[in-house]
Amino acid sequence: MKTELLLVRDALQGAAPWMTQVLRDAGFNVRTTSRAELGEIAPAEVVLLRIGDRNPTAVCWTLHRQGYRWIVAVSGSPSSQECIRLLNAGADYYIDAWLPAEELVARVRVVLRFAAWLSESYDHGTLGHQPIPNTAGRRTHQ
């Protein structure tokens, strides 16, 4: 089953329809909603939204408690300060809504790859760590 993306339209001006179309054209399963409906609908694995609240930490934790595993903060006018603030507040990734189509798709694929890797690691209890062989004292060159 494909991972579903949920794009929250609010505060993204004209970017939401464009992002939705670009991601759907790339083969992603994209659902859109408004912020008001967010707590009432079934969560998606990945939610993309503009986090403009004065308390972004509360927004991120609320979304995680509602079942959204990956929060991608989207900005229509990105800045380094905003990116740092939102990542530190709990967003899992940050993107510019107006990236070129190919870059937008590539960045969303990064999030999905990481999500799949982490999910697989949790499912197998490895958290992605493999045992490191003890090679102390052995020569590795010939």
C-alpha positions in Angstrom: 0.0 0.0 0.0 1.3 3.4 -0.9 1.9 6.0 1.8 -0.8 8.6 1.8 0.2 12.3 2.0 -2.2 14.8 3.6 -1.8 18.4 2.5 -3.4 21.0 4.6 -4.5 23.9 2.3 -4.7 26.7 4.9 -2.2 29.6 4.7 -0.5 28.2 1.6 -2.3 30.7 -0.7 -2.1 29.3 -4.3 0.6 26.8 -3.5 -1.7 24.0 -2.3 -3.4 23.2 -5.6 0.0 23.3 -7.4 1.7 21.1 -4.9 -1.2 18.6 -4.9 -1.1 18.4 -8.7 2.7 18.0 -8.9 2.7 15.3 -6.2 -0.2 13.4 -7.8 1.5 13.6 -11.3 4.5 12.0 -9.7 2.4 9.1 -8.5 1.8 10.1 -4.9 -1.5 9.4 -3.1 -2.4 13.0 -2.0 -5.5 14.0 0.1 -6.2 17.6 0.9 -8.0 19.1 3.9 -8.5 22.3 5.8 -6.9 22.9 9.2 -10.4 22.9 10.8 -11.0 19.3 9.6 -7.6 18.0 10.7 -8.6 16.6 14.0 -11.8 15.0 12.6 -10.4 12.9 9.8 -8.3 9.8 9.6 -4.7 10.7 9.9 -2.2 10.0 7.1 1.3 8.8 7.5 2.7 12.2 6.3 1.1 15.6 6.8 2.3 18.6 5.0 1.2 22.0 6.4 2.0 25.5 7.1 2.8 25.9 10.8 2.2 29.6 11.6 1.0 29.4 15.2 2.8 31.1 18.0 3.4 27.8 19.6 4.7 25.4 16.9 5.7 22.8 19.5 2.1 22.4 20.6 1.0 22.1 17.0 3.6 19.4 16.3 2.8 17.4 19.5 -0.9 17.6 18.9 -0.5 16.3 15.3 1.7 13.4 16.6 -0.9 12.5 19.3 -3.6 12.5 16.6 -1.6 9.8 14.7 0.4 11.8 12.2 3.8 10.2 12.1 5.7 12.6 9.9 5.1 16.4 9.9 6.5 18.3 7.0 6.4 22.1 7.6 5.7 23.9 4.4 6.4 27.6 3.8 5.3 29.9 1.0 8.2 32.3 1.8 10.9 30.2 3.5 13.7 31.5 5.7 16.5 29.9 7.6 15.1 31.3 10.9 11.7 29.8 10.2 13.2 26.5 9.2 15.3 26.3 12.4 12.3 27.3 14.6 10.0 24.7 13.1 12.5 21.8 13.1 13.4 22.6 16.7 9.7 22.7 17.5 9.1 19.1 16.3 8.6 19.2 12.5 10.3 16.3 10.9 11.1 18.2 7.7 10.8 21.6 6.1 10.2 22.5 2.5 9.4 25.5 0.3 6.0 25.3 -1.3 7.3 26.9 -4.4 10.2 24.6 -5.1 10.6 23.5 -8.8 8.4 20.5 -9.3 11.3 18.0 -9.6 12.8 19.2 -6.4 9.5 19.1 -4.5 9.0 15.5 -5.6 12.6 14.6 -4.7 12.3 16.1 -1.2 9.0 14.3 -0.5 10.6 11.1 -1.6 13.4 11.7 1.0 10.8 12.0 3.7 9.1 8.7 2.5 12.4 6.9 2.3 13.3 7.9 5.8 9.9 7.0 7.1 10.1 3.6 5.5 13.5 2.9 6.8 12.6 4.0 10.3 9.4 2.0 10.2 11.2 -1.1 9.1 13.8 -0.6 11.8 11.1 -0.4 14.5 9.3 -3.4 13.1 12.5 -5.5 13.3 13.6 -4.0 16.6 16.9 -2.9 15.2 16.3 0.8 14.9 18.6 0.6 11.9 21.7 -0.5 13.8 23.6 -3.5 12.7 26.2 -5.1 15.0 29.7 -3.8 14.4 32.2 -6.7 14.2 35.0 -6.5 16.7 38.1 -6.1 14.5 40.4 -4.8 17.2 43.9 -6.1 16.7 43.2 -7.4 13.2 45.0 -6.0 10.2 42.7 -4.9 7.5 45.3 -4.2 4.8 47.1 -6.8 2.8 
